[in-house]
């Protein structure tokens, strides 16, 4: 996973008969096609073999052909097993007709590639493994919707189609490409509603298909603890289960009366990590603290401020039950993080820090005294102190912590990445203070928020966030970018804008079908913003018109072939509605007017708890 800055450039709109999405930097269509059939050789530089192997397997499954891996050093087919049957001529004698090559070219930008399909075959030149993964996904899109199926579907519509049965026909084209941002992320919340492992693996595939390279897996919250921790078994014995769940907004007080739960073993998570790695996706685990911990406190009451036994939370919103910010709690979560770090190989670990009510801390004389003993001006300072200690522990293991923007402050170590969710301005402040930043403002990229304003929109919570809204997202608006020009720390360092992240909080997404509906096609729009060159993407702009054309003509058929139950552009199918389930709509324009780019989400002292955000 590369996090070097990459060059960006604006490409001219060109005719793209294949509708590649996200749009590449440059694409030049050619004349003619190249056939990839049984016996086609696949040569890959050892550094790029993972991407070549994934593309070969996906292609073999989709088109029913057998590709032949070749050692590029010897340029000979890989050795056959001793007990293999004698080699026979390939169907139609296509051996040697085309060659697919994955070659390393370190002169290309980080995560960049150059893809050429011509009469000589298929050639991928990639700057690194990330670039090869991206090229493999582009190559898959060039093959059409059929490439997104798990088995071949015989074409019977015409004799011409039959001629290509058992073959992959690729159009001649030259594509040069690299990403705009190194962090192109999506958060999947499996704490509020558990998703079985198979659904998580499927979501990894969909993220990779859109060249998203970070999956932040939200594993713990008030409503459930989803990761096996050997040292503390009650975290899953107790914390992974709740007796029922709220239905719709917590304000309605409606419950389903059905127990809910589940967790991943450490081997399950290692499998998810390895599966994602083979597709160019880094899984960033999130263990939330010192708020959003009711499930942990239900399992181990001594962690809580009140030290009282209680059940795993069944409602949504923000809980006042937060950790006692004690040395004992710190040691507990250090031990948890040690097991997390052993399972996940990502360079980053998210440790939360959002929505931490200080109400119970202020009512506890011992906690107030602890803040004074630490020299803090206010008991609220324990929030930053606690997270800083966890971040230091993560750093001692050679990783970097990631926190939500409430944790940004003087106590936060400089190497910690800040995810700006309540708006844009705190992210800009963190950049100026020297922190690397991921932009994820709930006003635009919280995809659990309603996608339409009609009465049949299922569980209409949050802001109205349309496909056009997401496509027009700008991670660092011009007004904030200009204020950073003279900013910087005393040592002259400003942080890097790593990129952005879309979020899928699952209070109201209780199945993979509901995740599909909330995510797509808006996640495709987000992916293009993160990958493709900067340009005017406002509604009605040439870029937005071009995007919608590629989406409707080419990309939705790909999602159909893969089996994604996305939200139709004109509103939900009848079976996607949720009649009678109350939402809690919010007004983006009004809240932006009140809070500006800084936003007004999350817990605010003196104000009632609010729905939305990383809650």
SEMISE-49242 format. One record per residue (C-alpha): x, y, z. Coordinates in steps of 0.5 Angstrom, whole numbers, plus 500, padded with zeros to 3 digits. Example, Ala and Ser with C-alpha at 12.3 -4.5 7.8 and 13.67 -1.06 7.14 Angstrom:
2
525491516
527498514
END
This chain:
615
500500500
503506498
502513501
507517497
504524494
502522486
502527481
495530478
493532472
487534468
485529462
481532456
474528455
475523450
471518447
471511451
467506448
468501454
466506460
472505464
470508472
474511475
476515469
483514467
488520466
488518459
485513454
486512447
482507443
485503437
482499432
481492432
480487438
485482441
483475443
485472450
483464449
485457452
492457453
494464453
500465456
501470462
507473464
508477470
514480474
515477481
513484484
506484480
505476481
499477486
495482481
496478475
494471479
488475481
486477474
487470471
483467476
477472475
478471468
478464468
472463472
468468468
470466461
471459462
478459459
485456462
491461462
498459463
502462468
509463465
516465469
518471465
525470466
525463463
519465458
517458459
510455462
510454469
512446471
506442470
505437476
508430475
501427476
498431471
495428464
499429458
498436455
493437449
492442444
488448447
481449444
481452437
489452437
490459440
496457444
501463443
496467439
496473445
500474451
498478457
504481460
505485467
511488467
514493473
516500471
519504476
519510472
511511473
508514478
506511485
500506484
500508476
500504470
500504463
495499459
496497452
492492448
494491441
495486436
501483440
497482446
496485452
501489456
501492463
506496465
506498473
509503477
508498483
504492486
498497487
498500480
498493477
492491482
489498479
490495471
487489473
481492475
481496468
483490464
477487467
472493465
475492458
472485458
465488459
459486464
461478463
467479466
463480473
460474473
463468477
462463471
461463463
454465460
454462453
452467448
446464444
444471441
447470434
452466430
458472431
457471439
458464439
464464435
467467441
464462446
470460451
474467449
475473452
475479446
478485448
478492444
485495442
486501447
492505450
491507457
495511462
493512469
495514476
490516482
489523485
490520492
493515496
488514501
481512497
477509503
471506505
468504512
464498513
461498520
460491522
459493530
452495529
449490525
454484524
455482517
458474516
465473513
462472506
459478506
465482508
469478503
464480497
464487500
472487499
471485492
466491490
471496494
477493489
473493483
472501484
480502486
478503493
484501497
483502504
477498508
476501515
473495519
469498525
469492529
467495536
461500539
456500544
452495540
457490539
464487540
466483533
473481534
475475538
480477543
484471547
486475553
479477554
474472552
468476555
468481550
465476545
462472550
458477552
459484548
458480541
450479543
444484544
437482546
434486541
435492536
432499535
428500528
429506525
431512529
432511536
427517538
421513535
422507541
421502536
425495537
424488533
425484539
430479536
437478539
442480534
450478534
456475532
463476531
470474527
475469530
482472529
483467523
477469520
480476520
486474518
483471512
479477510
486481511
489476506
483476501
483484501
491484500
490479494
486485491
490491493
486493499
489494506
484493512
485498517
481495524
478500528
477499536
473505539
475508545
474512550
467512548
462508544
464502549
458500552
459493549
466492552
463495559
457490559
463485559
467488564
464493568
470495572
472499565
466503566
465510569
460507574
462500575
455497574
453491571
449493564
447490558
450491551
446497548
440496544
439503542
442508537
445515538
451517543
452514550
454517556
457510558
464511557
471508559
474510566
480513563
484510568
491506568
487500568
483501562
489503559
492497560
486493558
486497551
493496550
493489551
487489546
491493541
497488541
492482539
489487534
496488531
498481531
492480526
492486522
498488518
496495516
500500517
495504520
490502526
484506528
483508535
476512535
476518539
469520537
463522541
466522548
461525553
464528559
458528563
460522568
467524568
465531571
460527576
466523579
470526584
476521583
476522575
476530577
482529581
486524576
485530571
488535576
494530578
495530571
496537570
490538566
486544565
479541565
477534566
475534559
482533557
482526559
479525552
486527549
490524554
487517554
488517546
495520546
497514550
494509546
497512540
504512543
503504544
501503537
507507535
511503539
509497535
511500528
504503526
500509526
494511530
488514526
483518530
476522529
477529529
474530536
481527538
485533535
488537539
495539542
496532546
495528540
502526537
504528530
504522527
497520528
492521522
486525523
479523520
475529519
468527519
464533522
466538516
472540513
475545517
478541523
481537518
484543515
486545522
490538523
493539516
496546519
498543525
502537522
498532522
496527515
489528514
483523511
477527509
470524511
465530512
458527514
455532510
457529503
460522504
456518509
452513505
448511510
444518509
438518505
439518497
433521496
427525498
421521496
416518502
418511500
426512501
428507506
429509513
430516511
436519516
441524516
442529510
439528503
446525499
444524492
449521487
450528484
452531491
457525492
460526485
461534487
465532493
471536494
476533499
479540501
475546498
478552495
477557501
480552506
486550501
487558500
488559508
493553509
498556504
502560510
500555515
505550518
508548525
514551528
518546524
515549518
511542517
504541514
501535514
499531508
492530505
492523504
485523501
478521503
473516506
466514505
462511511
457506511
454506518
450500519
445502525
439502519
443497514
442490517
444486511
448486505
442487501
441494505
449495504
448495497
442499497
446505501
453504498
451504490
452507485
454513490
460509492
462509485
461516484
466517490
471512487
472517481
473523486
478519489
482516483
481521477
484528476
481534479
476537475
469541476
464536478
458540479
452538477
451539470
458540468
461536463
465531468
458530471
455528464
460524462
460520469
453519469
453516461
459511463
455509469
448508466
451505460
457501462
457501470
451499472
450493468
457491471
454491478
448487475
452482473
456482479
449481483
449488487
442490489
444498488
439504489
436505482
437512480
430514480
428511487
428504490
424498488
418496492
422491495
427496497
423500501
421500509
414502510
413505517
420505519
421512522
428516520
430523522
432527516
437533517
437539513
444540510
443547508
441549515
446546518
452548514
449555515
449554522
456551522
460553516
465548513
466546521
460542521
456541527
455534528
457529534
456530541
456537544
456539551
450542553
446539547
442533547
445527543
444527536
443522531
449521525
456521525
461515527
456513533
END
